[in-house]
Amino acid sequence: MLNETLVGQRRNLLERQEILSQHQAVLMRRQGLSTEDSAVGPVDLEPVLAEVDKLRQQTSDTLQRLEDDAKALHDRIDGLKSDVQQKAESQTSQKEEIKQMEAELLDLRNQLGKTQGQIELYEALLQPSQDGLAGVKQKQDGLALEQAKFQEASDYQLQAIADMRQTIASVSGDAAEVGAS
């Protein structure tokens, strides 16, 4: 019975000894000792350390290159930001100019509308005057025609008077000749 109770404890002890030997082997490897033969000297880690240093240098070079690339990208981004800022300011300035021009155009349109309204008003006010003027001109043309007729009649009268004087003069001259004879 005592043997049976010790079987479980022996099994635990063997498992723990196995774990202990595994840990000792790991410890010996880390110390550079061979796990097969504990009398063998330390393991030469120089090639492994050289490889680690080489990898560390490559990683450092790669990191430096990446940092340089990142700096170049940051500089380029700063330049692009500056360009965008300048373009945004230029666009804002152009928008202001366009707004000012639109305001001026609206003002000119308003002035044009007022001027057109005044022209239409003047035309409306001027139309009766033009109609009256046309009537006066027509009457003037009629009067000029009448004056021309009157002038023509006057010219005929003057011609007739001149002809009569000449006839009277010639008759008087004939009568004086007849009376003298």
PyMOL commands that set and color helices and strands:
alter all, ss='L'
color gray80, all
select helices_A, chain A and resi 2-31+46-180
alter helices_A, ss='H'
color red, helices_A
deselect
rebuild
show_as cartoon
